[in-house]
């Protein structure tokens, strides 16, 4: 197989600027501290040429000192795409499936979600929606322009349906007992407006359960995890900034936790008649997140230098390096470091991604079985939580290479 690769240079830079005119989309406060910039995009494309030519977007992270929110201050939603071309499903991973099944059962038990109607905003291919419907004998409505009705298994077609739209006021006629939203809010630039829309759609009902899951920016900042910063994620939440926007939009926050190796935030809420005050342990984090943003500038420069040297040292000596995991983390890793020409292939277990190409840099996405002949010297896992799973797959293929994680 041959792949058209770019010869890109690093595209990231640390900033120390202040935009006094910027308005925080999470609280309405004025003024953002700009601290990191990069540009890229994450939609996998069917050919290498299309992948390399796919438009990228500018990203400038700005920090709101009033609410602790981090946002892409120059985000333009016209640049990126939400359609059936988006292949975000992680359901091919046993590790992720175990977590998702456990979470579905936990929420069913904690909130009594049985024989209910669940609306999932940003349902993707409906994997979790079907899990939580199965766990509590529920009915599901998934709202997402990237949803694909033909991927609903036969056993769920009588109780799960998809609406291929972006969520909004037009869905107020749907009587939902639960509103579920997983890994979608980070894609929404106007976060307070979005949460307000949900509250408006709920209306006078006070018995609706609202459940959110999304990445925790605290880990990203402390680890200097630049691979978790990419254009499609325009909004980055700490526990406090997440709770604050829900409380400001007339919700009582009942659950605020970390899970999945402290990578994800989980929030539960119920509608009330006015703004509420913080009362959960993780909410009081404004001073902490301010320090984390300040320290990120130094940390991220060190981490980028480490990974760039790691890859360039290996490839200069003729060693083969591949990435495992073709989602946005890999795109960010390659484009941020300018390593398009140094890594030939990206591995992914999702069969719907295999045979496509990485946006911006053009690597072909291959199945794990490809490595049996390719014989890489180093595999870089794009998420440490999957290390054991990846090692088992490599061992089964007889590939005894070095395996490390970002």
Buried (B, 14 or more C-beta within 10 A) or exposed (E): EEBBBBEBEBBBEBBEEBBEEBBBBBBEBEBBBBBBBBBBBBBBBEEBEBBBEBBBBBBBBBBBBBBBBBBBBBBEEEBBBBEBEBBBBBBBBEBBBEBBBEBBBEBBEEBEBEEBBBBBBBBBBBBBBBBBBBBBEBBBBBBBBBBBEEBBEEEBEEBBBBBBEBBBEEBEEEEBBBBBBBBBBBBBBBBBEBBBBBBEBBEEEEEBBBBBBBBBBBBBBBBBBBBBBBBBBBBBBBBBBBBBBBBBBBBBBBBBBBBBEEBBBBBBBBBEEEEBEBEBEBBEBBEEBBEBBBEBBEBBBEBBEEBBEBBBEBBEEEBBBBBBBBBBBBBBBBBBBBBBBBBBBBBBBBEBBBEBBBBBBBBBBBBBBBBEEBEBBBBBBBBBBBBEBBBEBBEEBEBEBEBEBB
